[in-house]
C-alpha cells in the first residue's frame, strides 16, 4: 500500500498539470500580444524618432482605451435599461 503523503503528492501533481494545461494558452496569448506591440514599435523606431514617439503614444492610447471599453462592456449588465451608457461612464 502506498504512503498517504505520496498519494496526496500524486493527486496534487495531476491537478497542477490540468491547471497548467488550461492556463498555457492564456499565457501564450498575453505574451504574443505584448510582443506584437513591442515588435511593431521596434520596426517603426528604425524610421525616425518622431515616428517612434507617434507609434508609442498611439499604441498605448489604443491599448488603454480599447481594452477599457471592451472590459467595461463585457462586465456590464445587459438586463439594465441603460447598460450601454454605463460602459461609457
N, CA, C and O atoms as a GROMACS GRO file, in nm:
protein
  356
    1UNK      N    1   0.084  -0.119   0.000
    1UNK     CA    2   0.000   0.000   0.000
    1UNK      C    3   0.088   0.125   0.000
    1UNK      O    4   0.191   0.130   0.067
    2UNK      N    5   0.045   0.226  -0.077
    2UNK     CA    6   0.126   0.348  -0.090
    2UNK      C    7   0.115   0.435   0.033
    2UNK      O    8   0.017   0.432   0.108
    3UNK      N    9   0.220   0.513   0.051
    3UNK     CA   10   0.222   0.610   0.160
    3UNK      C   11   0.117   0.718   0.131
    3UNK      O   12   0.110   0.766   0.017
    4UNK      N   13   0.035   0.760   0.230
    4UNK     CA   14  -0.068   0.862   0.205
    4UNK      C   15  -0.009   0.994   0.156
    4UNK      O   16  -0.072   1.066   0.077
    5UNK      N   17   0.111   1.026   0.202
    5UNK     CA   18   0.173   1.152   0.155
    5UNK      C   19   0.208   1.144   0.007
    5UNK      O   20   0.193   1.242  -0.066
    6UNK      N   21   0.255   1.030  -0.036
    6UNK     CA   22   0.288   1.012  -0.177
    6UNK      C   23   0.162   1.020  -0.263
    6UNK      O   24   0.163   1.074  -0.374
    7UNK      N   25   0.054   0.964  -0.210
    7UNK     CA   26  -0.073   0.968  -0.283
    7UNK      C   27  -0.124   1.112  -0.298
    7UNK      O   28  -0.174   1.150  -0.403
    8UNK      N   29  -0.110   1.191  -0.190
    8UNK     CA   30  -0.152   1.332  -0.194
    8UNK      C   31  -0.065   1.408  -0.293
    8UNK      O   32  -0.116   1.491  -0.368
    9UNK      N   33   0.066   1.382  -0.294
    9UNK     CA   34   0.155   1.448  -0.390
    9UNK      C   35   0.117   1.412  -0.533
    9UNK      O   36   0.119   1.497  -0.622
   10UNK      N   37   0.081   1.287  -0.555
   10UNK     CA   38   0.041   1.242  -0.689
   10UNK      C   39  -0.085   1.314  -0.735
   10UNK      O   40  -0.095   1.358  -0.849
   11UNK      N   41  -0.183   1.327  -0.644
   11UNK     CA   42  -0.308   1.396  -0.677
   11UNK      C   43  -0.281   1.544  -0.705
   11UNK      O   44  -0.334   1.600  -0.801
   12UNK      N   45  -0.198   1.606  -0.622
   12UNK     CA   46  -0.163   1.747  -0.644
   12UNK      C   47  -0.094   1.766  -0.778
   12UNK      O   48  -0.123   1.862  -0.850
   13UNK      N   49  -0.004   1.676  -0.812
   13UNK     CA   50   0.068   1.686  -0.939
   13UNK      C   51  -0.029   1.675  -1.057
   13UNK      O   52  -0.016   1.749  -1.155
   14UNK      N   53  -0.125   1.583  -1.048
   14UNK     CA   54  -0.224   1.568  -1.154
   14UNK      C   55  -0.309   1.694  -1.169
   14UNK      O   56  -0.337   1.738  -1.281
   15UNK      N   57  -0.351   1.752  -1.058
   15UNK     CA   58  -0.429   1.876  -1.062
   15UNK      C   59  -0.347   1.990  -1.119
   15UNK      O   60  -0.399   2.072  -1.195
   16UNK      N   61  -0.220   1.997  -1.081
   16UNK     CA   62  -0.132   2.102  -1.131
   16UNK      C   63  -0.116   2.090  -1.283
   16UNK      O   64  -0.115   2.192  -1.353
   17UNK      N   65  -0.104   1.969  -1.333
   17UNK     CA   66  -0.092   1.950  -1.478
   17UNK      C   67  -0.218   1.995  -1.550
   17UNK      O   68  -0.211   2.054  -1.658
   18UNK      N   69  -0.336   1.966  -1.490
   18UNK     CA   70  -0.462   2.008  -1.553
   18UNK      C   71  -0.473   2.160  -1.557
   18UNK      O   72  -0.510   2.217  -1.660
   19UNK      N   73  -0.440   2.224  -1.446
   19UNK     CA   74  -0.449   2.371  -1.441
   19UNK      C   75  -0.348   2.433  -1.537
   19UNK      O   76  -0.379   2.530  -1.605
   20UNK      N   77  -0.228   2.378  -1.542
   20UNK     CA   78  -0.125   2.431  -1.632
   20UNK      C   79  -0.167   2.415  -1.778
   20UNK      O   80  -0.141   2.504  -1.860
   21UNK      N   81  -0.231   2.305  -1.811
   21UNK     CA   82  -0.275   2.286  -1.950
   21UNK      C   83  -0.386   2.384  -1.987
   21UNK      O   84  -0.399   2.421  -2.104
   22UNK      N   85  -0.468   2.425  -1.889
   22UNK     CA   86  -0.571   2.525  -1.917
   22UNK      C   87  -0.513   2.666  -1.922
   22UNK      O   88  -0.561   2.750  -1.999
   23UNK      N   89  -0.411   2.692  -1.843
   23UNK     CA   90  -0.355   2.826  -1.836
   23UNK      C   91  -0.256   2.855  -1.948
   23UNK      O   92  -0.235   2.971  -1.983
   24UNK      N   93  -0.195   2.754  -2.004
   24UNK     CA   94  -0.092   2.773  -2.105
   24UNK      C   95  -0.139   2.857  -2.224
   24UNK      O   96  -0.066   2.948  -2.265
   25UNK      N   97  -0.256   2.832  -2.283
   25UNK     CA   98  -0.299   2.916  -2.395
   25UNK      C   99  -0.315   3.063  -2.358
   25UNK      O  100  -0.284   3.151  -2.438
   26UNK      N  101  -0.364   3.090  -2.237
   26UNK     CA  102  -0.379   3.230  -2.195
   26UNK      C  103  -0.244   3.298  -2.180
   26UNK      O  104  -0.228   3.415  -2.215
   27UNK      N  105  -0.147   3.225  -2.130
   27UNK     CA  106  -0.012   3.280  -2.114
   27UNK      C  107   0.047   3.311  -2.252
   27UNK      O  108   0.107   3.416  -2.271
   28UNK      N  109   0.029   3.220  -2.346
   28UNK     CA  110   0.081   3.240  -2.482
   28UNK      C  111   0.016   3.362  -2.548
   28UNK      O  112   0.084   3.441  -2.612
   29UNK      N  113  -0.114   3.377  -2.532
   29UNK     CA  114  -0.185   3.491  -2.592
   29UNK      C  115  -0.135   3.623  -2.532
   29UNK      O  116  -0.111   3.718  -2.606
   30UNK      N  117  -0.120   3.629  -2.401
   30UNK     CA  118  -0.073   3.753  -2.338
   30UNK      C  119   0.069   3.788  -2.380
   30UNK      O  120   0.098   3.904  -2.406
   31UNK      N  121   0.156   3.690  -2.388
   31UNK     CA  122   0.293   3.715  -2.432
   31UNK      C  123   0.293   3.759  -2.578
   31UNK      O  124   0.366   3.851  -2.615
   32UNK      N  125   0.212   3.694  -2.661
   32UNK     CA  126   0.207   3.731  -2.803
   32UNK      C  127   0.156   3.873  -2.822
   32UNK      O  128   0.207   3.948  -2.906
   33UNK      N  129   0.055   3.910  -2.744
   33UNK     CA  130   0.001   4.046  -2.756
   33UNK      C  131   0.106   4.150  -2.718
   33UNK      O  132   0.118   4.253  -2.784
   34UNK      N  133   0.180   4.123  -2.613
   34UNK     CA  134   0.286   4.215  -2.572
   34UNK      C  135   0.395   4.220  -2.678
   34UNK      O  136   0.441   4.329  -2.714
   35UNK      N  137   0.437   4.106  -2.729
   35UNK     CA  138   0.544   4.103  -2.829
   35UNK      C  139   0.501   4.171  -2.959
   35UNK      O  140   0.584   4.234  -3.025
   36UNK      N  141   0.376   4.158  -2.996
   36UNK     CA  142   0.328   4.224  -3.119
   36UNK      C  143   0.345   4.374  -3.109
   36UNK      O  144   0.391   4.440  -3.202
   37UNK      N  145   0.306   4.429  -2.995
   37UNK     CA  146   0.320   4.574  -2.974
   37UNK      C  147   0.467   4.615  -2.969
   37UNK      O  148   0.505   4.717  -3.026
   38UNK      N  149   0.547   4.537  -2.901
   38UNK     CA  150   0.689   4.570  -2.888
   38UNK      C  151   0.761   4.561  -3.022
   38UNK      O  152   0.843   4.647  -3.055
   39UNK      N  153   0.732   4.458  -3.099
   39UNK     CA  154   0.798   4.440  -3.228
   39UNK      C  155   0.757   4.549  -3.326
   39UNK      O  156   0.842   4.601  -3.399
   40UNK      N  157   0.630   4.584  -3.330
   40UNK     CA  158   0.588   4.691  -3.422
   40UNK      C  159   0.650   4.824  -3.382
   40UNK      O  160   0.683   4.905  -3.469
   41UNK      N  161   0.667   4.848  -3.253
   41UNK     CA  162   0.733   4.970  -3.208
   41UNK      C  163   0.880   4.970  -3.248
   41UNK      O  164   0.933   5.073  -3.289
   42UNK      N  165   0.946   4.856  -3.239
   42UNK     CA  166   1.087   4.847  -3.278
   42UNK      C  167   1.104   4.869  -3.429
   42UNK      O  168   1.198   4.936  -3.472
   43UNK      N  169   1.013   4.814  -3.507
   43UNK     CA  170   1.023   4.830  -3.653
   43UNK      C  171   1.006   4.976  -3.691
   43UNK      O  172   1.082   5.027  -3.772
   44UNK      N  173   0.908   5.043  -3.633
   44UNK     CA  174   0.884   5.184  -3.664
   44UNK      C  175   0.999   5.270  -3.609
   44UNK      O  176   1.030   5.375  -3.665
   45UNK      N  177   1.061   5.227  -3.500
   45UNK     CA  178   1.170   5.301  -3.439
   45UNK      C  179   1.290   5.317  -3.530
   45UNK      O  180   1.372   5.406  -3.509
   46UNK      N  181   1.301   5.232  -3.631
   46UNK     CA  182   1.413   5.245  -3.725
   46UNK      C  183   1.393   5.360  -3.824
   46UNK      O  184   1.488   5.403  -3.888
   47UNK      N  185   1.272   5.409  -3.835
   47UNK     CA  186   1.243   5.518  -3.929
   47UNK      C  187   1.295   5.652  -3.876
   47UNK      O  188   1.385   5.712  -3.934
   48UNK      N  189   1.238   5.697  -3.764
   48UNK     CA  190   1.280   5.824  -3.705
   48UNK      C  191   1.229   5.832  -3.562
   48UNK      O  192   1.146   5.752  -3.519
   49UNK      N  193   1.280   5.931  -3.491
   49UNK     CA  194   1.237   5.948  -3.352
   49UNK      C  195   1.092   5.993  -3.344
   49UNK      O  196   1.020   5.953  -3.253
   50UNK      N  197   1.049   6.076  -3.440
   50UNK     CA  198   0.911   6.123  -3.440
   50UNK      C  199   0.815   6.006  -3.464
   50UNK      O  200   0.711   5.996  -3.399
   51UNK      N  201   0.851   5.918  -3.556
   51UNK     CA  202   0.768   5.800  -3.582
   51UNK      C  203   0.761   5.711  -3.460
   51UNK      O  204   0.655   5.657  -3.427
   52UNK      N  205   0.873   5.695  -3.393
   52UNK     CA  206   0.877   5.612  -3.273
   52UNK      C  207   0.788   5.671  -3.164
   52UNK      O  208   0.712   5.598  -3.100
   53UNK      N  209   0.795   5.801  -3.144
   53UNK     CA  210   0.711   5.866  -3.044
   53UNK      C  211   0.564   5.852  -3.080
   53UNK      O  212   0.480   5.827  -2.994
   54UNK      N  213   0.532   5.869  -3.208
   54UNK     CA  214   0.394   5.859  -3.253
   54UNK      C  215   0.337   5.721  -3.233
   54UNK      O  216   0.225   5.706  -3.184
   55UNK      N  217   0.412   5.619  -3.272
   55UNK     CA  218   0.360   5.482  -3.258
   55UNK      C  219   0.350   5.442  -3.111
   55UNK      O  220   0.260   5.368  -3.074
   56UNK      N  221   0.442   5.490  -3.028
   56UNK     CA  222   0.436   5.458  -2.886
   56UNK      C  223   0.312   5.520  -2.823
   56UNK      O  224   0.241   5.453  -2.747
   57UNK      N  225   0.285   5.646  -2.853
   57UNK     CA  226   0.166   5.711  -2.800
   57UNK      C  227   0.038   5.648  -2.854
   57UNK      O  228  -0.057   5.624  -2.780
   58UNK      N  229   0.037   5.623  -2.984
   58UNK     CA  230  -0.084   5.567  -3.046
   58UNK      C  231  -0.115   5.428  -2.994
   58UNK      O  232  -0.230   5.397  -2.963
   59UNK      N  233  -0.014   5.344  -2.984
   59UNK     CA  234  -0.041   5.208  -2.938
   59UNK      C  235  -0.080   5.204  -2.791
   59UNK      O  236  -0.163   5.123  -2.751
   60UNK      N  237  -0.020   5.292  -2.712
   60UNK     CA  238  -0.058   5.299  -2.571
   60UNK      C  239  -0.201   5.348  -2.556
   60UNK      O  240  -0.279   5.291  -2.479
   61UNK      N  241  -0.236   5.453  -2.628
   61UNK     CA  242  -0.372   5.507  -2.621
   61UNK      C  243  -0.474   5.405  -2.670
   61UNK      O  244  -0.578   5.386  -2.607
   62UNK      N  245  -0.444   5.340  -2.780
   62UNK     CA  246  -0.537   5.240  -2.834
   62UNK      C  247  -0.551   5.122  -2.739
   62UNK      O  248  -0.660   5.070  -2.718
   63UNK      N  249  -0.441   5.082  -2.682
   63UNK     CA  250  -0.443   4.969  -2.590
   63UNK      C  251  -0.525   5.000  -2.466
   63UNK      O  252  -0.612   4.922  -2.428
   64UNK      N  253  -0.499   5.113  -2.405
   64UNK     CA  254  -0.570   5.150  -2.282
   64UNK      C  255  -0.717   5.176  -2.310
   64UNK      O  256  -0.803   5.124  -2.240
   65UNK      N  257  -0.746   5.256  -2.411
   65UNK     CA  258  -0.884   5.290  -2.442
   65UNK      C  259  -0.962   5.168  -2.489
   65UNK      O  260  -1.073   5.142  -2.442
   66UNK      N  261  -0.904   5.095  -2.582
   66UNK     CA  262  -0.974   4.979  -2.637
   66UNK      C  263  -1.002   4.873  -2.534
   66UNK      O  264  -1.114   4.824  -2.524
   67UNK      N  265  -0.903   4.836  -2.457
   67UNK     CA  266  -0.922   4.732  -2.359
   67UNK      C  267  -1.015   4.776  -2.247
   67UNK      O  268  -1.092   4.696  -2.194
   68UNK      N  269  -1.010   4.903  -2.211
   68UNK     CA  270  -1.100   4.953  -2.108
   68UNK      C  271  -1.245   4.942  -2.154
   68UNK      O  272  -1.331   4.896  -2.079
   69UNK      N  273  -1.272   4.984  -2.276
   69UNK     CA  274  -1.409   4.974  -2.326
   69UNK      C  275  -1.455   4.830  -2.339
   69UNK      O  276  -1.569   4.798  -2.306
   70UNK      N  277  -1.367   4.743  -2.385
   70UNK     CA  278  -1.405   4.603  -2.401
   70UNK      C  279  -1.436   4.540  -2.266
   70UNK      O  280  -1.536   4.470  -2.251
   71UNK      N  281  -1.351   4.565  -2.168
   71UNK     CA  282  -1.372   4.506  -2.036
   71UNK      C  283  -1.498   4.563  -1.972
   71UNK      O  284  -1.575   4.489  -1.911
   72UNK      N  285  -1.520   4.692  -1.985
   72UNK     CA  286  -1.638   4.753  -1.924
   72UNK      C  287  -1.765   4.703  -1.993
   72UNK      O  288  -1.866   4.681  -1.926
   73UNK      N  289  -1.762   4.686  -2.123
   73UNK     CA  290  -1.881   4.636  -2.193
   73UNK      C  291  -1.906   4.490  -2.157
   73UNK      O  292  -2.021   4.447  -2.146
   74UNK      N  293  -1.799   4.414  -2.140
   74UNK     CA  294  -1.815   4.274  -2.107
   74UNK      C  295  -1.869   4.256  -1.966
   74UNK      O  296  -1.938   4.158  -1.937
   75UNK      N  297  -1.838   4.350  -1.878
   75UNK     CA  298  -1.882   4.335  -1.739
   75UNK      C  299  -2.013   4.407  -1.710
   75UNK      O  300  -2.062   4.400  -1.597
   76UNK      N  301  -2.070   4.476  -1.807
   76UNK     CA  302  -2.196   4.548  -1.786
   76UNK      C  303  -2.312   4.448  -1.780
   76UNK      O  304  -2.304   4.338  -1.833
   77UNK      N  305  -2.420   4.489  -1.717
   77UNK     CA  306  -2.538   4.406  -1.705
   77UNK      C  307  -2.636   4.442  -1.816
   77UNK      O  308  -2.699   4.548  -1.810
   78UNK      N  309  -2.652   4.356  -1.918
   78UNK     CA  310  -2.740   4.390  -2.031
   78UNK      C  311  -2.887   4.393  -1.993
   78UNK      O  312  -2.969   4.441  -2.072
   79UNK      N  313  -2.923   4.343  -1.875
   79UNK     CA  314  -3.063   4.346  -1.832
   79UNK      C  315  -3.105   4.485  -1.787
   79UNK      O  316  -3.224   4.517  -1.784
   80UNK      N  317  -3.007   4.568  -1.752
   80UNK     CA  318  -3.040   4.705  -1.713
   80UNK      C  319  -3.080   4.785  -1.836
   80UNK      O  320  -3.043   4.751  -1.948
   81UNK      N  321  -3.155   4.890  -1.814
   81UNK     CA  322  -3.207   4.968  -1.924
   81UNK      C  323  -3.096   5.043  -2.000
   81UNK      O  324  -3.094   5.040  -2.123
   82UNK      N  325  -3.006   5.108  -1.930
   82UNK     CA  326  -2.902   5.187  -1.993
   82UNK      C  327  -2.765   5.121  -1.977
   82UNK      O  328  -2.669   5.188  -1.939
   83UNK      N  329  -2.755   4.993  -2.006
   83UNK     CA  330  -2.630   4.922  -1.984
   83UNK      C  331  -2.519   4.973  -2.074
   83UNK      O  332  -2.402   4.973  -2.035
   84UNK      N  333  -2.554   5.017  -2.196
   84UNK     CA  334  -2.450   5.065  -2.285
   84UNK      C  335  -2.391   5.198  -2.235
   84UNK      O  336  -2.271   5.220  -2.246
   85UNK      N  337  -2.474   5.284  -2.182
   85UNK     CA  338  -2.424   5.412  -2.130
   85UNK      C  339  -2.338   5.393  -2.007
   85UNK      O  340  -2.247   5.472  -1.982
   86UNK      N  341  -2.366   5.288  -1.928
   86UNK     CA  342  -2.282   5.259  -1.812
   86UNK      C  343  -2.140   5.226  -1.856
   86UNK      O  344  -2.045   5.256  -1.784
   87UNK      N  345  -2.126   5.166  -1.972
   87UNK     CA  346  -1.993   5.129  -2.021
   87UNK      C  347  -1.910   5.252  -2.054
   87UNK      O  348  -1.787   5.249  -2.045
   88UNK      N  349  -1.975   5.359  -2.091
   88UNK     CA  350  -1.903   5.476  -2.135
   88UNK      C  351  -1.874   5.572  -2.021
   88UNK      O  352  -1.799   5.668  -2.040
   89UNK      N  353  -1.931   5.550  -1.904
   89UNK     CA  354  -1.906   5.640  -1.789
   89UNK      C  355  -1.766   5.624  -1.736
   89UNK      O  356  -1.728   5.691  -1.640
   0.00000   0.00000   0.00000
